Amino acid sequence: FHVLGHRGEFEPFLRRMAALALMLAGLVIAGTIGFVVTENVSVWNGFTWTIDTVATVGSIPNPTDTGGEIVKLVLIALGVGTLFYALVTLTEFFVAGHLGDILLERRTLKKIEDLSEHHLICGFGRVGRQVARDLKVSGDEFVVLDELPENKEVADQIGALFLLGPPSEDEILRAAGIERAVSVLACVDSDAENIFICLTTRELRSDITIVARASVEDSEKKLLRAGANRVISPYKSSGAEMARLALQPQVAGVVDVAPEYRMEEIEVTEGCAGAGRTIADVRGTTVIAALRREDTVHPQPASST
């Protein structure tokens, strides 16, 4: 089992516990042999005497010779020390709260395993948070990947599934269910990190849609070469929008709609529910702005289309 967010604390804990188990097993074996040799008892009796001595129960008879006394004293000293160290290790692990975090992360991984056709938001800064809010409004499932622990609290506030770790790592992307996802949104502040995310994602999934953020214009071509399908520059987009509003304020309402609405493209493929039906039958409360057949666009198609 791999713990993504607490891997650095959980694996050393497991190594310490494994070392303690080996120490105890070696101590029991040595004690059993010691009692068999010095007290001339059976292997089973030597084993039970050793367990009794290590656990400091005190129910076994006192050894009859000096060799047995020495074995008993050594077992008491080493056994008590080893058990005390194991108790301290367990107490430290529980008091530090690592177990609760690990169990929480296991529940998160279990929820992610049940997801399909979801989106992966890589980076949870200002851009990533806005993407999450929009996906939340639209009702789409998504998983947030970020290596900053403080961003987990923000994700928890909106009820988002969050994995702590570098979004460019294979392990993190696989844990987020990249095999079943429909898109990866590279929103990290660093263009270099976004390029790594694109490269890793494209290696794991050649058919997935990748939308990447570019902070500088020079990075756009590199992101496309790294495998991104679309590259968005927030600064360029916001600048173009400000210029549009200044130059053509009267048409602002054509693009800007209420928050509960959004422009969306729906692909009608063979065998889907809308294939062979008229627009009037399938549109519901939506407004069909245009119909595209291959390279031809038909604006405002009739309801009988």
C-alpha positions as CSV (number, residue, x, y, z in Angstrom):
1,F,0.0,0.0,0.0
2,H,1.4,3.4,-1.0
3,V,0.5,6.5,1.0
4,L,0.9,9.5,-1.2
5,G,0.8,12.3,1.2
6,H,2.5,10.6,4.2
7,R,4.7,8.2,2.4
8,G,7.8,9.8,4.0
9,E,6.5,9.1,7.5
10,F,4.7,5.8,7.0
11,E,7.5,3.8,5.3
12,P,10.1,4.5,8.0
13,F,7.5,3.5,10.6
14,L,7.0,0.2,8.8
15,R,10.8,-0.4,8.6
16,R,11.1,0.3,12.4
17,M,8.3,-2.1,13.2
18,A,9.8,-4.8,10.9
19,A,13.2,-4.4,12.6
20,L,11.5,-4.7,16.0
21,A,9.7,-7.9,14.9
22,L,13.0,-9.4,13.7
23,M,14.7,-8.5,17.0
24,L,11.9,-10.1,19.0
25,A,12.0,-13.2,16.9
26,G,15.8,-13.5,17.3
27,L,15.5,-13.0,21.0
28,V,12.9,-15.7,21.4
29,I,14.9,-18.2,19.3
30,A,18.1,-17.4,21.3
31,G,16.3,-17.7,24.6
32,T,14.6,-21.0,23.6
33,I,18.0,-22.4,22.7
34,G,19.6,-21.1,25.9
35,F,17.0,-22.6,28.2
36,V,17.1,-26.0,26.3
37,V,20.9,-26.1,26.7
38,T,21.2,-24.8,30.3
39,E,18.1,-26.2,31.9
40,N,17.8,-29.4,29.8
41,V,14.1,-28.8,29.0
42,S,12.2,-29.5,25.8
43,V,12.0,-27.0,23.0
44,W,8.4,-26.2,23.8
45,N,9.2,-25.5,27.5
46,G,12.2,-23.5,26.5
47,F,9.9,-21.4,24.1
48,T,7.2,-20.9,26.8
49,W,9.9,-19.9,29.4
50,T,11.4,-17.4,26.9
51,I,8.0,-15.8,26.1
52,D,7.2,-15.6,29.9
53,T,10.5,-14.0,30.6
54,V,10.5,-11.5,27.8
55,A,6.9,-10.5,28.7
56,T,8.0,-10.2,32.4
57,V,5.0,-12.3,33.5
58,G,7.1,-14.2,36.1
59,S,5.2,-17.4,36.2
60,I,8.0,-19.8,35.3
61,P,10.2,-21.5,37.9
62,N,13.6,-20.0,38.7
63,P,16.5,-21.6,36.7
64,T,18.4,-24.3,38.6
65,D,21.9,-23.3,37.6
66,T,24.0,-20.2,36.8
67,G,23.6,-20.6,33.0
68,G,19.9,-20.5,33.2
69,E,20.0,-17.4,35.5
70,I,22.2,-15.6,33.0
71,V,19.8,-16.5,30.1
72,K,16.9,-15.2,32.2
73,L,18.6,-11.9,33.0
74,V,19.6,-11.3,29.4
75,L,16.1,-12.0,28.2
76,I,14.6,-9.6,30.8
77,A,17.0,-6.8,29.9
78,L,16.7,-7.1,26.1
79,G,13.0,-8.1,26.1
80,V,11.9,-5.1,28.2
81,G,14.0,-2.7,26.2
82,T,12.7,-4.0,22.9
83,L,9.0,-4.0,24.0
84,F,9.4,-0.5,25.5
85,Y,10.9,0.8,22.2
86,A,8.0,-0.8,20.3
87,L,5.5,0.9,22.6
88,V,7.1,4.2,22.2
89,T,7.2,3.8,18.4
90,L,3.5,3.0,18.3
91,T,2.5,5.8,20.7
92,E,4.5,8.3,18.7
93,F,2.8,7.2,15.5
94,F,-0.7,7.5,17.0
95,V,-0.2,10.7,18.9
96,A,1.3,12.4,15.9
97,G,-2.0,11.8,14.1
98,H,-0.4,9.9,11.1
99,L,-2.8,7.0,11.3
100,G,-5.8,9.2,11.0
101,D,-4.3,11.0,8.0
102,I,-3.4,7.6,6.4
103,L,-6.9,6.3,6.9
104,L,-8.4,9.5,5.5
105,E,-6.2,9.2,2.4
106,R,-7.2,5.5,2.0
107,R,-10.8,6.6,1.9
108,T,-9.9,9.3,-0.7
109,L,-8.2,6.7,-2.9
110,K,-11.2,4.4,-2.5
111,K,-13.5,7.2,-3.7
112,I,-11.2,7.9,-6.7
113,E,-11.3,4.2,-7.7
114,D,-15.0,4.6,-8.2
115,L,-14.7,7.6,-10.5
116,S,-14.7,7.5,-14.3
117,E,-14.7,10.2,-17.0
118,H,-13.5,12.7,-14.4
119,H,-11.0,15.6,-14.7
120,L,-7.5,15.9,-13.0
121,I,-6.7,19.4,-11.9
122,C,-2.9,19.6,-11.5
123,G,-2.1,22.6,-9.3
124,F,-4.5,24.4,-6.9
125,G,-3.5,28.0,-7.1
126,R,-5.8,30.8,-8.3
127,V,-6.3,29.3,-11.7
128,G,-6.8,25.7,-10.4
129,R,-9.4,26.9,-7.8
130,Q,-11.4,28.7,-10.5
131,V,-11.3,25.6,-12.7
132,A,-12.6,23.6,-9.7
133,R,-15.4,26.0,-9.0
134,D,-16.5,25.9,-12.6
135,L,-16.4,22.1,-12.7
136,K,-18.3,22.0,-9.4
137,V,-21.1,24.2,-10.8
138,S,-21.3,22.0,-13.9
139,G,-21.6,18.9,-11.8
140,D,-18.5,17.2,-13.3
141,E,-16.3,15.0,-11.1
142,F,-12.7,16.0,-10.6
143,V,-9.6,15.2,-8.5
144,V,-7.1,17.9,-7.3
145,L,-3.3,17.1,-7.4
146,D,-1.0,19.5,-5.6
147,E,2.1,19.3,-3.5
148,L,1.3,22.1,-1.1
149,P,-0.4,20.9,2.2
150,E,-2.1,24.2,2.8
151,N,-4.1,23.8,-0.5
152,K,-5.7,20.7,0.9
153,E,-7.7,22.8,3.4
154,V,-9.0,24.9,0.5
155,A,-10.0,21.7,-1.4
156,D,-11.7,20.3,1.7
157,Q,-13.8,23.5,2.0
158,I,-15.4,22.9,-1.4
159,G,-15.6,19.1,-1.0
160,A,-13.0,18.3,-3.6
161,L,-11.0,15.0,-3.6
162,F,-7.3,16.0,-3.0
163,L,-4.1,14.1,-3.4
164,L,-0.9,15.5,-1.9
165,G,2.1,15.2,-4.1
166,P,3.8,16.4,-7.3
167,P,1.3,16.3,-10.2
168,S,4.0,15.3,-12.6
169,E,4.8,12.0,-10.9
170,D,3.5,8.8,-12.5
171,E,2.4,7.4,-9.1
172,I,0.3,10.5,-8.3
173,L,-1.4,10.5,-11.7
174,R,-2.2,6.8,-11.6
175,A,-3.6,7.1,-8.1
176,A,-5.8,9.9,-9.4
177,G,-7.3,7.5,-11.9
178,I,-5.7,8.9,-15.1
179,E,-6.6,5.6,-16.9
180,R,-10.3,6.5,-16.5
181,A,-10.1,10.3,-16.7
182,V,-11.2,12.4,-19.7
183,S,-8.8,15.4,-19.3
184,V,-5.8,16.7,-17.4
185,L,-5.7,20.4,-16.6
186,A,-2.2,21.6,-15.9
187,C,-2.6,24.7,-13.8
188,V,0.6,24.9,-11.9
189,D,2.2,28.3,-11.6
190,S,5.5,27.0,-13.1
191,D,5.5,26.5,-16.9
192,A,8.4,24.0,-16.5
193,E,6.2,21.9,-14.1
194,N,3.3,22.1,-16.5
195,I,5.6,20.8,-19.3
196,F,6.6,17.9,-17.1
197,I,2.9,17.2,-16.4
198,C,2.1,17.2,-20.1
199,L,5.0,14.8,-20.9
200,T,4.1,12.4,-18.1
201,T,0.4,12.5,-18.9
202,R,1.0,11.9,-22.6
203,E,3.3,9.0,-21.8
204,L,0.6,7.4,-19.6
205,R,-2.4,8.2,-21.8
206,S,-1.9,9.0,-25.5
207,D,-5.6,9.7,-26.1
208,I,-6.4,12.0,-23.1
209,T,-7.2,15.7,-23.5
210,I,-4.6,18.0,-22.0
211,V,-5.2,21.7,-21.3
212,A,-2.2,23.5,-20.0
213,R,-1.6,27.0,-18.6
214,A,1.2,29.1,-19.9
215,S,2.6,32.0,-17.9
216,V,4.8,33.3,-20.7
217,E,4.3,33.3,-24.5
218,D,7.5,31.4,-25.2
219,S,6.1,28.4,-23.2
220,E,3.1,27.9,-25.4
221,K,4.9,26.1,-28.2
222,K,6.9,24.0,-25.7
223,L,3.7,22.9,-24.0
224,L,2.1,21.9,-27.3
225,R,5.3,19.9,-28.2
226,A,5.1,18.3,-24.8
227,G,1.6,16.9,-25.6
228,A,-0.9,19.6,-24.7
229,N,-4.0,19.8,-26.9
230,R,-4.8,23.4,-25.9
231,V,-2.7,26.0,-24.2
232,I,-4.3,28.9,-22.3
233,S,-2.4,32.0,-21.2
234,P,-4.4,33.7,-18.4
235,Y,-2.6,37.0,-18.8
236,K,-3.1,37.1,-22.6
237,S,-6.8,36.0,-22.3
238,S,-7.5,38.6,-19.6
239,G,-5.8,41.3,-21.7
240,A,-7.7,40.4,-24.8
241,E,-11.0,40.4,-22.8
242,M,-10.3,43.8,-21.3
243,A,-9.5,45.2,-24.8
244,R,-12.7,43.7,-26.2
245,L,-14.8,45.2,-23.5
246,A,-13.2,48.6,-24.0
247,L,-13.5,48.6,-27.8
248,Q,-16.9,46.9,-28.1
249,P,-18.8,47.4,-24.8
250,Q,-22.1,47.0,-26.6
251,V,-21.5,43.4,-27.5
252,A,-20.3,42.3,-24.1
253,G,-23.5,40.5,-23.4
254,V,-23.1,38.2,-26.3
255,V,-20.2,36.4,-24.6
256,D,-20.9,37.1,-20.9
257,V,-23.8,35.1,-19.7
258,A,-25.2,34.5,-16.2
259,P,-23.1,32.2,-13.9
260,E,-25.6,29.4,-14.1
261,Y,-25.2,29.1,-17.9
262,R,-22.2,28.0,-20.0
263,M,-21.4,27.5,-23.7
264,E,-20.7,23.8,-24.5
265,E,-20.1,21.6,-27.4
266,I,-21.9,18.2,-27.5
267,E,-20.7,15.6,-30.0
268,V,-23.5,13.4,-31.4
269,T,-21.9,10.1,-32.3
270,E,-23.5,7.0,-33.8
271,G,-25.4,5.0,-31.2
272,C,-25.8,7.8,-28.7
273,A,-29.2,8.8,-27.3
274,G,-29.5,11.9,-29.5
275,A,-28.6,10.2,-32.8
276,G,-31.4,10.2,-35.4
277,R,-33.6,12.5,-33.3
278,T,-34.6,16.1,-34.0
279,I,-33.3,19.1,-32.1
280,A,-36.7,19.7,-30.6
281,D,-36.7,16.2,-29.1
282,V,-33.3,16.5,-27.4
283,R,-32.6,20.1,-26.5
284,G,-34.7,20.4,-23.4
285,T,-34.1,23.8,-21.8
286,T,-30.9,24.4,-23.8
287,V,-30.5,26.8,-26.7
288,I,-28.8,25.2,-29.7
289,A,-26.6,28.0,-31.1
290,A,-25.2,26.1,-34.1
291,L,-24.9,22.7,-35.7
292,R,-21.6,21.6,-37.2
293,R,-21.4,18.8,-39.7
294,E,-17.7,18.1,-40.5
295,D,-16.4,21.5,-41.6
296,T,-19.8,23.2,-42.3
297,V,-21.5,25.2,-39.5
298,H,-25.3,25.8,-39.6
299,P,-26.2,28.7,-37.2
300,Q,-29.5,28.5,-35.3
301,P,-30.7,25.3,-36.8
302,A,-34.5,24.7,-37.0
303,S,-36.2,22.6,-34.4
304,S,-37.0,19.9,-37.0
305,T,-33.3,19.4,-37.9
